[in-house]
Amino acid sequence: MFSYLHFLVKSTNQHGVHSPFVYNYITKGLYQQKKDFSTPHKTNQWLLQSIQYFQPKTVYVSNINLLNDIKEISVEKTLDLSNADLILDHYTLENHARILQTINSMNNSQLLLIASYKKYPKSFVDELRKNPDITLVVDFYYGCLISKRTEQPKQNFFIRY
């Protein structure tokens, strides 16, 4: 409970965002889209709305449990990480190292959504923010979006959703 209150204090909505990419994602992708999915969990709702907004051609899902969570979206799933437009992963302590390896193998045009059904450790997010290859970390408390877009300056956001 305390960690969520701490997050709320430092987080913002679209009015505190100065990145056009993130602003459009939040306002057009998360705040405006109808929440007509049958999933009650906030993390799954965020994943589904993000997929719907970005409209990837192919999605790489590294965790089999996430496949059930995104079954409502018809998108091509791939087993080849390098061919994916969007990468989905689920944070647990056991796959912390795998997520970092995935980030290292990402290219400029790929996005990574890391779902968490419990708050991930602050040290994990700090590690992502300090990574020189990552240009964008958008923390939603129960998930985060990671990008390595070289055309974007390094930015970190805490967003209420």
N, C-alpha and C positions, 0 to 999 in steps of 0.2 A: 504494500500500500504506500509506504513512504517513497519507494522508487518512482511510482507513478505520479505522486504529487510533485516530486522533484522534476520529473519530465515535464509536467504541465507548466511549471513555473518558467522553464527555459524554452518551451516550445512556442510556436506561432501558428497562425493560419496563413492564408494566401497574402494577407496584407504585409507580412514581414518578409516576403520572398522577393529578392531582386534578380532572380534568374528567370528569363523568359521560358526556358525549357521546364523548369520546376513549377513555375506559376501556371503554365498551361496544363501540365499534368495534374496539378491539384484542382484547379478550377473547372477544367473541362473533363477531366478523367475521373476525379474522385468526388468532388462536391456536386457536380451537375448531373452525373449519370444516375439513372434510376437504379435503385437497389432492389432489383426484381429477381435476385437469385434466391434459391431456397435454403441457403446456408445461414445459420444463425450466428456463426462465429465471426467475430470482427476480422480476424486474420484472413480467413477464407474469403470474406467479402472484399477485403483489400486486394487479395490476389486476383480474384475474378474481375474486379473493376479495372485493375491495372492491365491485365491481359486484354480486356475489351478496349481500353483506351489506346494501347500501343499497337494493337492489331498485328502481332508478329506472324510471319509466314510459318516459322517453325519454332517450337519450344523444346528445350532440353530440360527434362525433369530428373534431377539426380536422386530424389527420394521417392520411392514407390508410393508412400502414403499420400503424397501430394497429388498423385494422379487421380485418386478418388475425390479430392477436394476441387479439382478443376474439370471434372467430367461434364459440367454444364456448358463449357465453352468448346466449340468445335474448332480445333486448331491442330495442325499437324505436329505430332511429337516426333522427335528425332533422338537417336541414340548417339549421334555424333555431336559432341560439344562444339566443335569448330563451325558447324553449319547452322547453329541455332541463332535466332535473332534475340530471343529472350531465354534466360536461364532461371529456373526455379530451384531453390534449395530450402531445406528445413534445418534451422539451427538447433543443434544439441551439442553438448560437450564432446560427444563421441565423434562428431563429424566436423569439428572446428578446423582441423588441419586440412580436410578435404575441401572445405569452402575456400580457404586461403589458396590452395592449389588451383581451384577453379578460377579464382580471381587472377592469378598469375597467367593462366592460359587464355583469358578473355581477350578479344580484340576491341578496337575502337568503336565498332558499331553495336556491340552486344550490351544488353542490360542484364543485371542480376537482381532478382528479388529473393531476399532471404526471409522466409517466414519463421516466426517463433510463436509458440503457443504459451510460452512463459517469457518473461523479460530475459533477454540474453545478458551476459555479464557486461558491465561497463568497460572492462578491459578489452573485450572483443571489439566493441564499437570504437574505442580509442585506438586500437590497433589498425582498424580500417581507415580512420581519419588520418593517421600518421603515415600510411602507406603512400609513397611518392607516385605510384602508378595509378592510384584511384583519384579521379578528379571530382567525383560527386558522391556524397553519402547523404541520403535523405532518410532520417530515422523517424519511424512512426510508432515507436515503443514496442510494438508486437511484430515488427518487420522492418526491413530497410531496403532501399533501392541503391544499387551500386552501379557506377558508370566509370569508364576509363576514357571518355570522349576527350580527345586532345584539343578540340576546338573550344572547350569550356574551361574557364579558370577553376582552380581548386576551390570547392565550396562544400559546406556542411550545413544541413538544416535539421531542425527538430520540428516536425509537423504534427499538429493535432488533427485527428481524423475520426 
